[in-house]
Amino acid sequence: MKRTFLFISLVIMTALLVTSCRQASTGIGEVVIALAGPLELMDDSTGFLKGAQIALERCEKDYSSEGLSVKLQIEDDKGSFKDGLLIARKLVEDTRVTAVVGHWNSHITIPAADLYNDAGKVMLSPIVSSNSITEKGYSYVFRNTLSDSDMGKAMAEYASKNKLDRIAVYYLDNNYGRGLAKAFQDAASQMGIQVLDWTSGFNSQVELEKALEKWRVLEVNGLFVAHSMYYGAEDFISEFRKLDKTTPIFGGDAMDVATITDKLGKDIEGFVVPTIMSSGSSENAREFIAAYKEKYNEAPDVWALQGYDSVMLIADMAFRIKSNNPSYIANELRNLKDWEALTGKVCFDSSGNMTGLKIDYKVIKDGKFQPLNN
């Protein structure tokens, strides 16, 4: 019995060693990337998951023969703090998961970043722009989008260039809205732009009418919307346009959503937003746009690009270092130089902020977003 047990043990150990050597010499193994956020936003309202799916197909084509298998794990946090933190804890404990791409809300992403970093799990934040994400000197957390400071400055520059120097701000009363509004004001004040009034919401039509009367007295000539389409910004804009047909309106990156025209129609004509999605001048971007249109019969939005780039970034790092170890991948991200993203050649600074992204502007004209030559 003892000899039999010893023989079986030796066979198992030998098999494990052979498997380990084979993985080290001919393959990387499995890289599981969790995509965490509200499924409604990732799949229904944006092209995020569609872009990620194209990335998955690209990985299968380019890396599978080299022994790298990429898997996507979709986690629906419903935008709920409770659900989001439960999912974060689950992913922390799941040793198969190499990296997490998410979440979509600041109130989830910021505390979740602590959990992922402490557990040594790579986290990419392609959606949430809060400055708080990269202020703690994390080793495993990276923001692959621009910050509130970047977006606020870009929109202040837009206002300055268009002589919109007496601004009212309508903001969402959460981390994103407050952060973007403050970033805009900080940049605007340095450019000689006056922010004359702030408001975070109206409980009635009467309150809105009083605010508009106040703005007329203050001679407001521009309205900055630091808000989100997912939290009622469309209702405010629609009501605002019924009462004011002419004051220019411009918003933040959370308003860069194609469905905005479906919800607002002519009310949103002339609306300007910042975007990291260029016209697709690189060959890489043109190939992606063509593949996306062929597969889904529609043009990709900026969130589709972010879904694609996030998956490809993790997969490419694993392929380069021939490992699915999160620590090694995080180190490779730190040392990244001019990685060819769909949005440009990028890298990360010492805090984990992506650099190299360029902000352009889009305007809604004739019922759809178009590049703004400004």
ChimeraX attribute file (.defattr): number of C-alpha atoms within 10 A of each C-alpha:
attribute: neighborCount
match mode: 1-to-1
recipient: residues
	/A:1	6
	/A:2	7
	/A:3	8
	/A:4	9
	/A:5	10
	/A:6	11
	/A:7	12
	/A:8	12
	/A:9	12
	/A:10	12
	/A:11	12
	/A:12	12
	/A:13	12
	/A:14	12
	/A:15	12
	/A:16	12
	/A:17	12
	/A:18	12
	/A:19	12
	/A:20	12
	/A:21	12
	/A:22	14
	/A:23	16
	/A:24	14
	/A:25	11
	/A:26	13
	/A:27	20
	/A:28	23
	/A:29	20
	/A:30	19
	/A:31	23
	/A:32	21
	/A:33	23
	/A:34	20
	/A:35	26
	/A:36	24
	/A:37	27
	/A:38	21
	/A:39	19
	/A:40	13
	/A:41	18
	/A:42	23
	/A:43	15
	/A:44	12
	/A:45	16
	/A:46	22
	/A:47	27
	/A:48	24
	/A:49	23
	/A:50	22
	/A:51	28
	/A:52	24
	/A:53	18
	/A:54	21
	/A:55	23
	/A:56	20
	/A:57	12
	/A:58	16
	/A:59	21
	/A:60	16
	/A:61	10
	/A:62	13
	/A:63	18
	/A:64	16
	/A:65	12
	/A:66	14
	/A:67	18
	/A:68	25
	/A:69	20
	/A:70	23
	/A:71	17
	/A:72	17
	/A:73	13
	/A:74	17
	/A:75	20
	/A:76	19
	/A:77	24
	/A:78	17
	/A:79	20
	/A:80	15
	/A:81	17
	/A:82	12
	/A:83	16
	/A:84	27
	/A:85	18
	/A:86	14
	/A:87	18
	/A:88	26
	/A:89	15
	/A:90	11
	/A:91	23
	/A:92	22
	/A:93	13
	/A:94	11
	/A:95	10
	/A:96	13
	/A:97	22
	/A:98	24
	/A:99	29
	/A:100	29
	/A:101	25
	/A:102	28
	/A:103	28
	/A:104	23
	/A:105	23
	/A:106	22
	/A:107	19
	/A:108	22
	/A:109	26
	/A:110	19
	/A:111	15
	/A:112	24
	/A:113	28
	/A:114	17
	/A:115	18
	/A:116	22
	/A:117	16
	/A:118	13
	/A:119	14
	/A:120	19
	/A:121	27
	/A:122	26
	/A:123	29
	/A:124	25
	/A:125	26
	/A:126	22
	/A:127	24
	/A:128	28
	/A:129	27
	/A:130	25
	/A:131	20
	/A:132	16
	/A:133	25
	/A:134	21
	/A:135	11
	/A:136	12
	/A:137	11
	/A:138	17
	/A:139	20
	/A:140	25
	/A:141	27
	/A:142	26
	/A:143	25
	/A:144	26
	/A:145	20
	/A:146	25
	/A:147	23
	/A:148	25
	/A:149	19
	/A:150	18
	/A:151	25
	/A:152	26
	/A:153	21
	/A:154	23
	/A:155	27
	/A:156	26
	/A:157	18
	/A:158	19
	/A:159	23
	/A:160	16
	/A:161	11
	/A:162	12
	/A:163	12
	/A:164	19
	/A:165	22
	/A:166	20
	/A:167	26
	/A:168	24
	/A:169	24
	/A:170	24
	/A:171	25
	/A:172	22
	/A:173	15
	/A:174	13
	/A:175	18
	/A:176	24
	/A:177	23
	/A:178	19
	/A:179	23
	/A:180	30
	/A:181	26
	/A:182	18
	/A:183	22
	/A:184	26
	/A:185	21
	/A:186	17
	/A:187	20
	/A:188	24
	/A:189	13
	/A:190	11
	/A:191	15
	/A:192	12
	/A:193	20
	/A:194	16
	/A:195	20
	/A:196	14
	/A:197	16
	/A:198	14
	/A:199	12
	/A:200	15
	/A:201	15
	/A:202	13
	/A:203	7
	/A:204	8
	/A:205	12
	/A:206	10
	/A:207	12
	/A:208	17
	/A:209	16
	/A:210	11
	/A:211	17
	/A:212	17
	/A:213	12
	/A:214	13
	/A:215	19
	/A:216	11
	/A:217	9
	/A:218	14
	/A:219	14
	/A:220	21
	/A:221	18
	/A:222	22
	/A:223	21
	/A:224	24
	/A:225	25
	/A:226	27
	/A:227	28
	/A:228	20
	/A:229	16
	/A:230	12
	/A:231	9
	/A:232	12
	/A:233	20
	/A:234	20
	/A:235	12
	/A:236	16
	/A:237	17
	/A:238	17
	/A:239	14
	/A:240	17
	/A:241	16
	/A:242	9
	/A:243	11
	/A:244	13
	/A:245	9
	/A:246	10
	/A:247	13
	/A:248	19
	/A:249	21
	/A:250	23
	/A:251	25
	/A:252	26
	/A:253	25
	/A:254	20
	/A:255	23
	/A:256	25
	/A:257	19
	/A:258	18
	/A:259	14
	/A:260	19
	/A:261	19
	/A:262	11
	/A:263	14
	/A:264	16
	/A:265	15
	/A:266	15
	/A:267	18
	/A:268	24
	/A:269	18
	/A:270	19
	/A:271	16
	/A:272	27
	/A:273	28
	/A:274	24
	/A:275	23
	/A:276	23
	/A:277	25
	/A:278	19
	/A:279	12
	/A:280	15
	/A:281	11
	/A:282	15
	/A:283	10
	/A:284	14
	/A:285	20
	/A:286	14
	/A:287	12
	/A:288	21
	/A:289	21
	/A:290	14
	/A:291	16
	/A:292	21
	/A:293	12
	/A:294	11
	/A:295	11
	/A:296	11
	/A:297	10
	/A:298	12
	/A:299	15
	/A:300	22
	/A:301	18
	/A:302	22
	/A:303	25
	/A:304	26
	/A:305	28
	/A:306	27
	/A:307	25
	/A:308	24
	/A:309	21
	/A:310	25
	/A:311	29
	/A:312	20
	/A:313	19
	/A:314	27
	/A:315	27
	/A:316	18
	/A:317	20
	/A:318	25
	/A:319	23
	/A:320	11
	/A:321	13
	/A:322	21
	/A:323	21
	/A:324	25
	/A:325	18
	/A:326	21
	/A:327	16
	/A:328	16
	/A:329	27
	/A:330	24
	/A:331	13
	/A:332	17
	/A:333	23
	/A:334	19
	/A:335	12
	/A:336	14
	/A:337	12
	/A:338	12
	/A:339	15
	/A:340	15
	/A:341	21
	/A:342	26
	/A:343	25
	/A:344	21
	/A:345	15
	/A:346	19
	/A:347	21
	/A:348	20
	/A:349	14
	/A:350	13
	/A:351	17
	/A:352	24
	/A:353	22
	/A:354	19
	/A:355	17
	/A:356	16
	/A:357	20
	/A:358	16
	/A:359	18
	/A:360	17
	/A:361	22
	/A:362	24
	/A:363	21
	/A:364	21
	/A:365	17
	/A:366	13
	/A:367	17
	/A:368	17
	/A:369	22
	/A:370	14
	/A:371	16
	/A:372	14
	/A:373	8
	/A:374	9
